[in-house]
Amino acid sequence: MIRVLLADDEAMIRGGVAAILATDPEIAVVAEAGNGAGAVGLARAHRPDVAMLDIRMPGMDGLAAAAELRRAVPETAVIMLTTFDEDAYVARALALGASGFLLKAADPRELIIGVKAVADGAAYLSPGIARRVIAQLHSGRLDRIEPARERVAALTPRERDVLAGVGRGLSNQEIARELNISEGTVKAHVSAVLVRLGARNRVQAAITAYEAGLTDPS
């Protein structure tokens, strides 16, 4: 069972998201908060697998809550859920360690897909956002190729294999199956790769994989 925390200052939005997630028997909403501070407190208490945070909330907003959750409850994956898709929000959310970014106007099925993806150790961006991130990578990639290659060169061959899988958006289970190793071994390699690359999450690691030429973002 995937345990989810919802945080949004609009009760109607929380109710709608909870209702959508309740249609999947593998997902349970264990707590709801109306602001970022409440989300952090509930996350400490419930230790959910996924926290789904609205960006704009009174007091502590979703971005500040995401940063605090990464410090206080690092095992909880963070998804940003918002009506805003400006690049500045996307960049800040990813820099703070968010594993997913979903738009409220997206297909409701994306909520379930995104929750399951990040709970399984992968990352998920709404398709429109993903396209813009890739376009930004293309525009500035040349300046980052050599630094990325140097960081990747310091990895072991197996770590590079795992990073390539992360770069392709594979979950830990999929990487394990592809490399014929245990899922626990994959998790250990992913943790080591993040530390050695100085990456906060899988999204940043995937970007490094692309910049180093390990994977094609298409």
N, C-alpha and C positions, 0 to 999 in steps of 0.2 A: 504494500500500500504506500502510495506517495502522499506524504503529509504536506499540506500547503497552508501558508499564511497569506492573507489578503490585506492590503493596506490602501485605502482610498478614502478621501474625506466625504465622498458622496455615497450615502448608504444604498441608493438605488443601483449605482454601478457595482458596489460590492455584491449586492444581492444577485445582480445579473450574471456577474462572473462566477459566483459560487454556484448558481443554478446550472451554468454551462459545464463547469467542472464536475458537478454531481452526476452528469449523464454518463460519466466513465467510472465503472466500478473499481478501477485501480487508483483513483484519486479521492482524497478526503480533505476538505477544508477544516483545519483544526482550530483556527483563530482568525479574527478580523479586527482591524484597527482603523481609526479614522485619521491618524497622523503618523509621522515618522517615528516620533518618540515612543508612541504606543506600540508600533510595530517592533521596535528594538526590544522593548520590555517583554512582549509576548514571545518573540523569537528566543530570548534567553530562557523563558519558562517552558516553551513547548518543543524547542529544537526541531523545527520543521525541516523537511528536505528541500523545500522551495519557498522563497518569499517573493510574492508578486507585489511590486510597489508602484503606486502612481508617482509621477515625478513632482507635480505641483500639489503640495498639501500644506496646510497652515503649520506654523511653528517649524519643526524639523521637516524639510521636504524629503522627497524620495531619494534624491542624490546623496544628501547628507546621511540618511538612514542606511543607504547601501554601503557607504564608507564605514559606518559604525558596525554594521552587520559583518562585514569582512573581518573586522578586528575581534568582535565579541563572539560571533557564531560562524566561524569560517567554513564549517561543514554545510551550512545552508547556502544553496545556490540562489542567486538573485536574478529576477526578471523585472525589467522596467516595463510598466504598462501605462501608456499615455495617449492623449489625443495629439500630442506634439511630435513631429518627426524632423525638426530642425537638426542639421548636422552637429551643431554645438552640443545639443542634448545627447545625441548618440555618442559623440566623442568622449564627453565627460562620463557618461554611464559606463562605457567600456573601460575607460582609464581607471575608474573606481572599482573595477572587478566584476561588473555585471556579466552574467552568462547569457542573457537573452534580452531582447528589446522587441516589444509587441505594441502595435497600434490598436486602440480601442475600436477603430473603424474596420479592422481586419475581419476576415472570415472567422466566426466563432470557433471553428475547428482548429484554428491556429493556436488558441489558448491551450487546448489539450495537447497538441503536438509539441508546443514549446515547453510546457511543463514536463512532459515525459522526456524530452531531449535533454534538458538541463539536469533533471533528476538522474539521468543515466550517465552524467559526466560530459555530455556534449554541450554545444552552444547552439543558440537559435536566434536568428534575426528575421523579422518580417522581410519577405522578398524585396519589397521596394527599398528598404533600408540597406539590405545586403548589396543591392546593385550600386547604391551610392558609395558605400564603403569600398567596394571593389574599384569603382571609378577613381576614388581618391588615392587608392593604392597605386593604380596605374600612373596617375599624374605625377607622383613623387617618388616612384620606386627606385629610379636610378641612383639617387643620393643615398639610398639605404641598403643597396645590394651588398656591398662589401662588408659593412658592419654586421649585417645579418649572417652572411656566410662565415665570418669569423666566429660568431657565437655558436653557430650550428656545428662548425668544425670541432669545437671543444667537446661535443657530445660523443658518446659511444655509438658504435654502429646500430645497436639495438634501440638506443634512445632516438637516433635519427629515424629509424623505421617507425617508431611510435609517433614521433612528431609529424612525420608525413601523413600518418593516419588522422591525427588531430587536424592537420591542415586541410584534409579532405572532408572534414566534418563528421568523421566516424565516431561512434560511441565507444566506450571502453570494451563493451562486449563484442562489437564488430571488429575492433582492432585485435582483440584476443583471438577471435576466430580466424582472422586473416593471417596472423603471425604464428598461430598454433601454440599459444602460450596461455596461461591462466589470466582471468580477469584481474585477480589480485596483483599479479606481476605487472600488468598494464598500468594499474592505478599507481603502483610504486614508481614505475618509469615516468609516468606523466608528472607526478609530484617532483621527481628529480629534474625533469626537463624544465618545468616552470621555474624552479629555483636557479638552475644554471643559466637560463635565458634571461632571468630577471623579469619574468612575465607574471602578471597578476592572475591571469586566468587563461582558459583555452583559446579564447578569441585572440588575445595578444600573441599567444604561441602560434596560432594558425597564421597570423599576419607575418610573423617572422619566417615561418615555413615557406610562405609564398615569396617573400622578399629574397630568401636564400635560394629559390628555385627548386624547392623540394616538391612543390605542388602547384597545380594550375587552379585558380579560383573559379573557373567556369564549372 
